[in-house]
Amino acid sequence: MARILIVDDEEMERVLVTAALEGVGHELFYAGDGKGAYDLCRSKDLDLVITDLAMPESSGLRLIKELREHHFNVPIIAVSWWAADQLDLARDYGADFVLCKPLDRKGFLATVEEALELRRMRPSDSWQPWD
């Protein structure tokens, strides 16, 4: 079982992602914007962050950038309806995986498993700077 943060300002999107992940037994946390997500990342030992890119107040792009600037080792999956250039930017900022909405359940779950495998290979203490 993994501890996964879902970051999206759209409740329906959170519900869809939740339905896919709860069925495989993961513990889920939620945030409606990047600021709330960053606060949760600081207080929880997370295994994965799944973030939408377009959100009010603090975007997913900003969240990704801040997490990487503060040396969080947690894998990040960025998702968006936006054009490919936004997803490319998310990758440039440090997202490990990018997916276009609408999400395909089977492909999404495969990406989650790949991200969790990546987490097992990274140092567990997300506050330690990378070497």
LUMFIBA-563770 format. One line per 8 residues: for each residue y, x, z of N, C-alpha, C. Coordinates in pm, 1 decimal, always signed. Example, Ala and Ser with C-alpha at 12.3 -4.5 7.8 and 13.67 -1.06 7.14 Angstrom:
-569.0,+1319.0,+780.0,-450.0,+1230.0,+780.0,-330.0,+1320.0,+780.0 ~ -225.0,+1285.0,+708.0,-106.0,+1367.0,+714.0,+3.0,+1290.0,+787.0 $
This chain:
-117.9,+84.5,+0.0,+0.0,+0.0,+0.0,+124.1,+88.9,+0.0 ~ +219.0,+56.3,-84.4,+342.6,+132.9,-95.9,+460.3,+50.8,-45.0 ~ +565.6,+121.9,-7.9,+690.5,+59.2,+36.8,+789.0,+69.8,-79.4 ~ +822.7,-46.3,-136.7,+900.4,-50.5,-260.5,+1029.1,-129.3,-239.9 ~ +1140.0,-70.7,-285.6,+1269.7,-137.0,-282.0,+1299.9,-194.5,-419.8 ~ +1331.3,-323.4,-424.1,+1370.4,-392.6,-546.9,+1520.0,-419.7,-537.9 ~ +1594.4,-367.9,-636.3,+1739.8,-381.1,-635.9,+1782.3,-461.2,-758.4 ~ +1831.1,-582.3,-735.6,+1876.8,-667.9,-845.2,+1964.0,-777.4,-785.6 $
+2074.6,-806.7,-852.0,+2163.7,-911.2,-801.9,+2116.9,-1050.6,-842.9 ~ +2023.6,-1059.6,-935.9,+1971.0,-1188.0,-983.0,+1845.0,-1224.7,-905.1 ~ +1851.9,-1333.8,-830.5,+1737.9,-1374.6,-748.8,+1612.8,-1399.5,-832.0 ~ +1626.3,-1461.5,-948.5,+1508.9,-1489.9,-1031.3,+1438.7,-1361.6,-1074.2 ~ +1515.8,-1259.1,-1103.5,+1455.1,-1130.3,-1140.8,+1378.6,-1071.0,-1022.9 ~ +1434.7,-1081.9,-902.6,+1364.9,-1032.6,-783.4,+1235.4,-1110.5,-761.4 ~ +1239.1,-1241.2,-784.7,+1120.6,-1324.6,-767.9,+1010.4,-1282.3,-865.4 ~ +1046.7,-1256.1,-990.0,+947.0,-1215.6,-1090.1,+882.5,-1081.6,-1056.1 $
+963.7,-986.6,-1014.8,+911.0,-855.6,-977.2,+826.1,-868.7,-850.6 ~ +873.0,-948.1,-756.4,+798.6,-970.4,-632.7,+661.0,-1029.4,-661.5 ~ +654.3,-1126.8,-749.1,+526.6,-1190.9,-781.7,+427.2,-1089.1,-835.6 ~ +472.8,-997.3,-917.8,+383.7,-895.6,-974.2,+336.6,-797.4,-866.9 ~ +426.3,-757.8,-777.8,+393.3,-653.6,-680.6,+320.8,-704.4,-557.3 ~ +351.1,-824.0,-512.3,+284.0,-877.4,-393.4,+135.4,-896.2,-418.1 ~ +100.8,-926.6,-541.2,-39.3,-948.2,-574.0,-125.5,-824.6,-556.5 ~ -63.8,-706.9,-549.5,-140.0,-583.6,-529.7,-114.2,-522.1,-391.6 $
-49.1,-597.4,-302.1,-39.6,-561.1,-162.0,+70.0,-466.3,-119.0 ~ +173.4,-449.3,-196.5,+281.6,-359.4,-158.3,+376.9,-426.3,-58.8 ~ +440.8,-346.4,+26.2,+544.1,-394.6,+116.8,+677.1,-384.0,+43.4 ~ +749.4,-495.1,+36.6,+869.2,-500.5,-45.3,+995.7,-517.6,+38.1 ~ +1102.4,-451.3,-8.3,+1235.1,-462.5,+49.8,+1329.7,-500.2,-63.4 ~ +1443.8,-561.0,-28.8,+1533.8,-613.0,-131.6,+1678.6,-575.7,-103.8 ~ +1751.6,-554.7,-213.1,+1896.2,-535.1,-205.4,+1957.4,-599.4,-329.4 ~ +2077.7,-655.7,-312.4,+2146.0,-722.5,-422.3,+2246.3,-635.4,-495.5 $
+2265.8,-512.7,-445.9,+2355.2,-419.2,-514.3,+2322.7,-276.8,-471.3 ~ +2387.8,-181.6,-536.0,+2360.2,-41.6,-510.0,+2395.0,+4.1,-369.5 ~ +2502.7,-49.8,-311.4,+2542.4,-9.0,-177.6,+2437.3,-49.8,-74.4 ~ +2394.0,-174.3,-81.1,+2289.6,-219.6,+10.2,+2160.6,-142.0,-9.0 ~ +2130.6,-109.4,-134.5,+2010.3,-32.1,-164.6,+2019.1,+108.0,-106.0 ~ +2135.0,+171.0,-119.3,+2151.8,+306.0,-65.4,+2132.0,+305.9,+86.4 ~ +2187.8,+205.3,+152.8,+2171.8,+194.3,+297.8,+2024.4,+179.0,+335.9 ~ +1950.2,+99.9,+259.7,+1806.6,+83.7,+287.0,+1731.1,+213.8,+262.6 $
+1769.1,+286.9,+159.7,+1704.2,+415.4,+131.7,+1723.5,+513.2,+247.4 ~ +1836.4,+505.0,+311.6,+1863.8,+593.4,+425.7,+1784.6,+552.8,+549.1 ~ +1751.7,+424.7,+562.5,+1688.2,+377.5,+685.1,+1536.8,+356.0,+672.6 ~ +1484.3,+353.5,+553.0,+1341.2,+329.6,+531.9,+1279.0,+448.1,+459.5 ~ +1154.3,+475.7,+487.7,+1080.6,+577.3,+413.9,+1013.9,+508.1,+295.3 ~ +1084.1,+505.8,+182.7,+1037.6,+431.1,+65.6,+953.2,+517.5,-26.2 ~ +862.6,+451.8,-97.4,+778.6,+520.1,-195.3,+830.8,+503.3,-337.2 ~ +914.7,+401.2,-359.4,+961.2,+372.2,-494.6,+1084.8,+283.9,-488.4 $
+1178.9,+309.1,-580.7,+1295.4,+223.3,-598.5,+1291.5,+169.0,-740.6 ~ +1300.7,+37.9,-753.5,+1309.9,-28.8,-884.0,+1446.9,-93.6,-888.7 ~ +1532.6,-47.6,-979.7,+1669.4,-97.9,-980.8,+1713.1,-147.4,-1116.9 ~ +1781.0,-260.8,-1114.5,+1851.2,-308.8,-1232.7,+1973.8,-219.6,-1249.1 ~ +2026.1,-211.0,-1370.0,+2142.7,-126.9,-1393.1,+2273.9,-201.7,-1376.9 ~ +2279.7,-325.9,-1424.0,+2404.8,-402.2,-1423.6,+2411.3,-492.1,-1301.2 ~ +2495.2,-452.3,-1204.9,+2515.5,-531.4,-1084.1,+2661.5,-521.6,-1044.7 ~ +2713.1,-624.9,-978.2,+2852.7,-618.2,-933.3,+2868.6,-518.2,-819.0 $
+2987.6,-475.7,-798.0,+3028.6,-386.8,-689.2,+2973.7,-245.2,-701.9 ~ +2844.7,-226.8,-699.7,+2785.7,-93.5,-709.7,+2662.5,-102.3,-798.4 ~ +2671.1,-43.6,-916.4,+2567.6,-58.7,-1017.9,+2443.1,+24.8,-988.6 ~ +2338.6,-5.5,-1062.3,+2216.6,+72.5,-1053.8,+2237.5,+216.0,-1099.2 ~ +2324.1,+234.7,-1198.0,+2354.1,+371.1,-1243.1,+2415.6,+452.9,-1129.9 ~ +2508.4,+393.8,-1058.9,+2571.8,+462.9,-945.2,+2468.8,+491.0,-836.8 ~ +2380.9,+395.7,-808.8,+2276.2,+415.1,-708.6,+2188.8,+534.6,-745.3 ~ +2144.1,+538.7,-870.4,+2058.9,+649.5,-914.7,+2130.7,+782.2,-893.7 $
+2254.0,+787.8,-937.3,+2332.1,+911.2,-925.4,+2347.1,+953.1,-779.0 ~ +2379.5,+858.4,-691.3,+2397.3,+890.7,-550.0,+2266.9,+934.5,-484.0 ~ +2158.2,+868.2,-517.1,+2029.5,+907.8,-459.2,+1994.6,+1051.1,-498.1 ~ +2015.0,+1084.7,-623.1,+1982.1,+1219.9,-667.5,+2080.4,+1323.6,-612.3 ~ +2207.3,+1288.1,-602.4,+2305.0,+1381.7,-545.6,+2275.7,+1412.0,-399.4 ~ +2213.9,+1315.8,-329.8,+2180.1,+1334.4,-188.6,+2034.1,+1372.5,-169.0 ~ +1971.0,+1418.4,-275.9,+1837.3,+1479.3,-271.9,+1725.2,+1386.7,-227.2 ~ +1735.2,+1259.0,-260.4,+1622.8,+1169.4,-235.7,+1515.2,+1199.7,-338.7 $
+1392.9,+1222.0,-292.7,+1281.2,+1252.7,-381.4,+1209.0,+1129.0,-432.4 ~ +1247.7,+1013.7,-387.7,+1179.3,+889.0,-423.4,+1185.5,+865.4,-575.1 ~ +1072.9,+828.5,-636.7,+1077.2,+793.1,-778.8,+1161.1,+667.8,-800.8 ~ +1225.6,+662.8,-917.0,+1312.0,+550.1,-951.6,+1271.1,+496.0,-1087.2 ~ +1253.9,+362.9,-1092.1,+1235.1,+291.7,-1218.1,+1362.2,+212.0,-1242.8 ~ +1429.2,+238.8,-1355.4,+1549.3,+164.4,-1393.5,+1510.5,+59.0,-1495.9 ~ +1558.8,-63.8,-1475.8,+1530.5,-172.2,-1569.2,+1661.1,-238.2,-1611.4 ~ +1664.5,-285.7,-1735.8,+1787.1,-348.5,-1783.1,+1763.7,-426.6,-1911.4 $
+1849.1,-525.4,-1933.3,+1857.5,-595.7,-2060.7,+1946.0,-516.6,-2156.2 ~ +2022.6,-422.2,-2102.0,+2124.7,-351.2,-2176.1,+2067.0,-269.3,-2291.5 ~ +2155.7,-218.5,-2371.5,+2118.7,-135.4,-2485.6,+2054.6,-5.2,-2438.4 ~ +1987.3,+59.2,-2530.4,+1914.5,+181.7,-2499.5,+2003.5,+290.6,-2442.4 ~ +2131.5,+294.1,-2478.8,+2218.1,+400.2,-2427.1,+2234.1,+390.9,-2275.6 ~ +2230.9,+271.0,-2218.9,+2238.1,+256.1,-2073.6,+2110.7,+308.8,-2008.0 ~ +1997.6,+281.6,-2070.2,+1871.7,+332.1,-2016.4,+1864.9,+484.2,-2029.3 ~ +1916.6,+537.6,-2138.6,+1923.0,+683.9,-2154.7,+2011.4,+745.0,-2048.1 $
+2122.7,+680.9,-2017.5,+2212.6,+728.8,-1913.7,+2143.5,+725.6,-1777.1 ~ +2066.5,+620.7,-1751.8,+1991.4,+611.1,-1626.4,+1895.5,+729.6,-1614.1 ~ +1830.2,+763.7,-1721.5,+1738.6,+878.3,-1720.4,+1818.1,+1007.9,-1695.9 ~ +1933.4,+1021.5,-1761.8,+2018.1,+1138.9,-1741.1,+2062.0,+1151.7,-1594.8 ~ +2085.1,+1039.4,-1528.6,+2127.9,+1039.7,-1388.9,+2013.2,+1067.6,-1292.1 ~ +1889.1,+1055.3,-1340.6,+1776.8,+1088.3,-1254.6,+1667.0,+985.1,-1243.3 ~ +1674.5,+874.6,-1318.4,+1564.0,+777.7,-1316.6,+1440.0,+844.4,-1375.3 ~ +1326.0,+820.2,-1313.0,+1201.4,+878.2,-1361.5,+1141.0,+797.2,-1475.2 $
+1165.8,+666.7,-1472.5,+1113.3,+575.7,-1574.0,+1220.5,+473.7,-1608.2 ~ +1222.5,+427.6,-1731.3,+1313.9,+321.0,-1772.7,+1234.2,+214.4,-1847.0 ~ +1268.2,+88.5,-1818.8,+1201.3,-25.0,-1881.2,+1304.6,-127.3,-1925.6 ~ +1277.4,-190.2,-2039.1,+1363.3,-297.4,-2089.8,+1311.9,-432.0,-2040.4 ~ +1405.2,-518.6,-2000.8,+1371.7,-657.3,-1968.1,+1364.8,-736.2,-2098.0 ~ +1285.3,-838.0,-2105.4,+1194.4,-888.6,-2002.3,+1075.4,-794.5,-1984.4 ~ +1029.9,-784.9,-1860.6,+921.5,-693.7,-1827.4,+787.1,-754.3,-1863.0 ~ +702.7,-674.0,-1921.6,+563.2,-709.1,-1946.7,+485.5,-676.1,-1818.7 $
+419.5,-773.3,-1760.4,+353.2,-755.7,-1630.7,+257.2,-637.6,-1630.5 ~ +170.6,-629.9,-1728.5,+71.2,-522.9,-1732.9,+137.7,-386.0,-1747.0 ~ +233.5,-374.2,-1837.7,+305.6,-248.3,-1856.8,+387.7,-211.1,-1734.6 ~ +449.4,-311.5,-1672.4,+528.5,-288.9,-1552.8,+441.4,-233.9,-1440.4 ~ +327.0,-296.5,-1415.7,+238.0,-251.1,-1308.9,+182.8,-111.7,-1337.2 ~ +158.8,-80.5,-1462.8,+113.4,+53.9,-1498.9,+222.4,+157.0,-1468.7 ~ +346.9,+123.3,-1496.8,+458.1,+213.3,-1467.8,+474.9,+231.1,-1317.9 ~ +459.6,+122.8,-1242.0,+467.3,+132.0,-1095.3,+359.7,+227.3,-1043.8 $
+238.2,+214.7,-1092.8,+130.0,+303.3,-1048.1,+157.2,+448.3,-1086.0 ~ +213.0,+471.2,-1203.6,+248.2,+606.2,-1245.7,+357.6,+663.7,-1154.9 ~ +455.6,+580.2,-1119.9,+563.0,+623.4,-1030.9,+508.5,+654.1,-891.2 ~ +414.5,+574.2,-843.0,+356.5,+598.9,-711.0,+272.2,+726.4,-710.1 ~ +208.6,+757.3,-819.8,+135.5,+883.8,-831.8,+234.6,+1000.9,-827.2 ~ +347.0,+985.4,-893.0,+452.6,+1085.7,-888.9,+501.2,+1105.6,-744.8 ~ +513.1,+997.0,-670.8,+556.5,+1004.5,-530.5,+458.2,+1086.4,-447.9 ~ +329.8,+1070.5,-473.8,+229.2,+1144.4,-398.4,+240.2,+1294.9,-424.3 $
+294.6,+1332.9,-537.1,+307.4,+1474.7,-572.2,+437.8,+1535.6,-521.2 ~ +535.8,+1454.2,-483.4,+665.2,+1503.5,-436.1,+664.2,+1518.0,-284.7 ~ +752.5,+1602.3,-232.3,+764.4,+1612.8,-86.2,+795.5,+1476.5,-24.9 ~ +738.1,+1448.0,+90.4,+755.1,+1316.1,+151.3,+888.6,+1299.1,+222.0 ~ +950.1,+1407.1,+266.6,+1076.7,+1394.8,+337.5,+1190.2,+1389.1,+237.0 ~ +1240.2,+1268.9,+210.8,+1340.9,+1250.6,+106.8,+1476.9,+1306.7,+142.6 ~ +1496.8,+1348.9,+267.0,+1627.4,+1405.1,+303.0,+1636.1,+1554.9,+280.1 ~ +1525.3,+1619.1,+247.4,+1525.9,+1764.5,+225.8,+1573.0,+1795.8,+83.9 $
+1662.7,+1892.8,+68.9,+1706.5,+1932.0,-66.3,+1590.7,+1985.7,-148.2 ~ +1597.8,+1961.5,-277.9,+1496.7,+2018.1,-367.7,+1515.7,+2167.1,-374.0 ~ +1406.7,+2240.4,-392.5,+1414.8,+2386.5,-409.5,+1457.4,+2422.0,-548.9 $
